[in-house]
Amino acid sequence: MSKPVFVLLHGAWHSPRCWNPLIAELDKAGYSAVAPALPSSGSTPPTPDWAGDVEVIQKTVSDLVQEHDVVVVTHSFSGMTGGTALKGLDKPACTAKGLKGGVVRLVYIVAFLVPEGFQHSPAGTRDNMIPEMKTDLEAGIITVLPEDAKEMFYQDLDEKTAAELAKDLRPQSFGSYWSTTTDAAWRYIPTTYILCTKDRPTTVAAARYLIETAKASGTHRIDNLIEVEAGHSPFISKPEWTAETLIQEANRQA
C-alpha cells in the first residue's frame, strides 16, 4: 500500500511556511506533504468570510484522492474550515466513486473541533475574542502584535526564535471568524486530537471542553487523544516528535 499524503492546514495569522520544519522531517521519513495557502490569512483586501479557505482545502484534497490516501492535519483556526470542507472526500465515499484514495484520518493539533452550525463570533462583533486579537472593523482585519506572539503561539520556544516567527504573521480576515460550519468531518472520518499541555491554560481547557462536547454530541470517530508537553505549535518546537506521531496515526487502523 502506498504511503498517505499529509495535507497541512495552517492556522490564523500564519502562512504555509510554519510547516517547513515538519515537512522536512516527514520528507526524511519518506512521506509527502502539501501545505496550501489559505486566503483568510494575509489576503489584500481581506476575504469577507472563509469560503476561499474551504474551496482551497476541497480542491487540494480532491486532487490528491484521485490517486492517494490523505491525512488532513488542522491547526487551531483551521479545525473549523478543515472540518467543514471534507464532505464526500472520506475513504468510503471516494471508494464508492471508484477513486484510488480518500481521506483516511483527521488530526487536530489544538484545533477547533466543532459541530455543524458553529460560528466563532456573531457577524459584526468581536465576541469570544481574546484581548490579544486586535480587531479593526473598518479594515476588516484582526492582527496579533509581535510582542504577543510568544505567549499566544510559541510558548516553548526561546525569545529570539519567537521574534523571528512573529515577523511572518499576517492580518487575519475578520469575516472568517463570522463564518459558520456546515459539516463536521470528525463524525465520519477517524480522528486524532493532539493536545499541547504547555499551551495557554485557557486554550488547553477549551480544547478539553470541545473534545468532551463533541464526543457527547452523538456519532463521532474521535478515537485517539494524545497529550504532549509542548506549546501551541509543536510542529515548530518538536518537529521530529510531530512527524513520528503523524506517521503513527496515519498508519493506525481505526
C-alpha positions in Angstrom: 0.0 0.0 0.0 1.4 3.4 -0.9 2.0 5.9 1.8 -0.6 8.5 2.5 0.0 12.2 1.7 -0.4 14.7 4.5 -2.3 17.9 3.9 -1.2 20.5 6.4 -3.7 23.4 7.1 -2.2 26.4 8.9 -4.0 28.4 11.5 -5.0 32.1 11.6 -2.3 34.8 11.0 0.1 32.2 9.7 1.3 31.1 6.3 2.3 27.6 4.9 5.9 28.4 5.9 5.1 27.5 9.6 5.0 23.8 8.4 8.5 23.8 6.9 10.3 22.1 9.9 7.7 19.4 9.9 7.7 18.9 6.2 11.4 18.4 6.3 11.0 15.7 8.9 8.2 14.0 7.0 10.4 14.0 3.9 13.3 12.4 5.7 10.8 9.6 6.6 9.7 9.2 3.0 6.4 10.9 3.3 5.0 13.7 1.2 3.1 16.7 2.5 1.2 19.6 0.9 0.6 22.9 2.7 -1.8 25.1 0.8 -2.1 28.8 1.5 -5.4 29.7 3.0 -6.7 33.1 1.8 -8.4 34.2 5.0 -4.8 34.8 6.3 -2.9 37.6 4.6 -5.1 38.5 1.6 -5.4 42.1 0.5 -8.2 43.1 0.6 -9.2 40.7 3.4 -11.6 38.0 2.4 -15.2 38.5 3.5 -15.5 35.0 5.0 -13.8 31.7 5.0 -15.3 30.4 1.7 -12.0 30.7 -0.1 -10.3 28.6 2.5 -12.9 25.9 2.2 -12.5 25.9 -1.6 -8.7 25.6 -1.4 -9.0 22.7 1.0 -11.6 20.9 -1.1 -9.6 21.3 -4.3 -6.3 20.3 -2.7 -7.8 17.2 -1.2 -10.0 16.4 -4.2 -6.9 16.4 -6.5 -4.9 14.2 -4.2 -7.6 11.5 -3.5 -7.7 10.6 -7.2 -4.5 8.6 -6.6 -3.6 8.8 -2.9 -4.9 8.3 0.6 -4.8 11.5 2.6 -4.3 12.6 6.2 -5.7 16.1 6.8 -3.9 17.9 9.7 -5.5 21.0 11.1 -4.1 23.6 13.5 -6.0 25.9 15.7 -8.4 28.0 13.5 -8.3 25.6 10.5 -10.0 23.0 12.6 -13.2 24.9 11.7 -12.5 25.1 7.9 -10.9 21.7 7.6 -13.8 20.1 9.5 -16.4 21.6 7.2 -14.6 21.1 3.8 -14.3 17.3 3.5 -17.8 16.1 2.7 -17.7 13.3 0.2 -13.9 13.0 0.5 -13.7 10.3 3.2 -12.3 7.0 2.1 -15.6 5.0 1.8 -17.2 7.8 -0.3 -14.1 8.0 -2.6 -14.0 4.2 -3.0 -17.7 4.3 -4.0 -16.8 6.8 -6.7 -14.0 4.5 -8.0 -11.2 6.7 -6.8 -7.9 5.2 -5.6 -7.6 7.3 -2.5 -9.6 9.1 0.2 -9.2 10.9 3.5 -8.3 8.2 6.0 -7.7 10.3 9.1 -8.0 13.8 10.5 -5.5 15.1 13.0 -6.5 18.2 15.1 -3.5 20.0 16.7 -5.1 22.1 19.4 -7.6 22.9 16.8 -11.3 23.9 16.8 -13.1 20.5 17.0 -16.6 21.9 16.5 -20.0 20.7 15.3 -22.1 21.7 12.3 -23.6 25.2 12.7 -20.7 26.5 14.8 -19.9 30.3 14.5 -17.0 31.6 16.5 -18.4 35.2 16.7 -21.7 36.7 15.6 -21.4 38.8 12.4 -20.2 42.3 13.1 -18.9 41.6 16.5 -15.6 40.7 18.3 -17.5 38.5 20.8 -15.5 35.5 22.1 -12.2 37.0 21.0 -9.3 37.4 23.5 -7.7 40.9 24.1 -4.6 39.9 22.1 -6.7 39.7 18.9 -6.5 43.3 17.8 -9.6 44.0 15.7 -10.2 46.7 13.1 -13.8 46.5 11.9 -13.3 49.2 9.3 -10.3 47.5 7.7 -11.9 44.0 8.1 -8.8 42.5 9.8 -7.6 41.0 13.1 -3.9 41.3 13.9 -1.6 39.9 16.6 1.2 42.2 17.8 4.7 40.7 17.6 5.1 41.1 21.4 2.1 38.9 22.0 3.2 36.1 19.6 5.3 34.1 22.0 2.5 33.9 24.6 -0.1 33.0 22.0 1.7 30.6 19.7 5.2 29.8 20.7 5.2 29.3 24.5 8.0 26.6 24.4 10.4 28.5 22.0 13.1 30.9 23.0 12.5 34.7 22.7 14.8 35.1 19.6 13.1 32.3 17.7 9.6 33.5 18.6 10.5 37.0 17.5 11.7 35.7 14.1 8.5 33.7 13.7 6.4 36.7 14.6 7.8 38.6 11.6 5.8 36.2 9.3 2.4 36.8 11.0 -0.1 38.5 8.7 -3.6 40.0 9.2 -6.5 37.6 9.5 -9.8 38.2 7.9 -12.4 39.5 10.4 -15.1 37.9 8.4 -13.5 34.5 8.7 -14.5 34.4 12.4 -18.1 35.2 11.5 -18.5 32.2 9.1 -20.5 29.1 10.1 -19.6 25.5 9.8 -21.8 23.3 7.6 -20.2 19.9 8.3 -18.3 18.0 10.9 -15.9 15.6 9.3 -14.9 14.1 12.6 -18.3 12.4 12.7 -17.3 10.0 9.9 -13.5 10.2 9.4 -11.3 8.6 12.1 -9.9 11.5 14.1 -6.9 12.1 16.4 -6.6 15.1 18.7 -3.2 16.3 19.8 -3.5 18.4 23.0 -0.5 20.6 23.8 -0.3 20.9 27.6 2.2 23.9 27.5 -0.2 25.9 25.5 -2.1 28.7 27.3 -4.1 27.2 30.2 -7.3 28.7 28.8 -6.6 27.1 25.4 -6.0 23.7 27.0 -9.2 23.9 29.0 -11.2 25.0 25.9 -9.7 22.1 23.8 -10.7 19.5 26.5 -14.2 21.0 26.5 -14.5 20.8 22.8 -13.4 17.2 22.7 -15.8 16.2 25.5 -18.7 18.1 23.9 -18.1 16.5 20.5 -18.0 13.0 21.9 -21.2 13.7 23.8 -23.0 15.1 20.8 -23.7 11.9 19.0 -22.0 10.0 16.2 -18.2 10.6 16.1 -15.0 8.9 15.0 -12.6 10.5 17.6 -10.5 7.5 18.6 -7.3 8.9 20.0 -6.3 11.8 22.3 -2.5 12.4 22.5 -1.2 14.8 25.1 2.3 16.3 24.6 4.3 18.7 26.7 4.5 21.4 24.0 3.2 24.9 23.3 0.7 25.8 20.7 2.9 25.0 17.7 4.6 21.6 18.2 5.3 21.3 14.5 7.9 24.1 15.1 9.1 23.3 18.6 9.1 19.5 18.3 9.1 18.7 14.5 10.6 15.2 14.9 8.1 14.2 17.5 5.2 15.6 15.5 6.3 13.8 12.3 6.7 10.5 14.2 3.3 11.0 15.7 1.6 11.9 12.4 3.1 8.9 10.7 2.0 6.6 13.5 -1.5 7.9 13.4 -1.7 7.8 9.6 -0.9 4.1 9.7 -3.0 3.2 12.7 -6.2 1.3 11.9 -9.4 3.0 13.1 
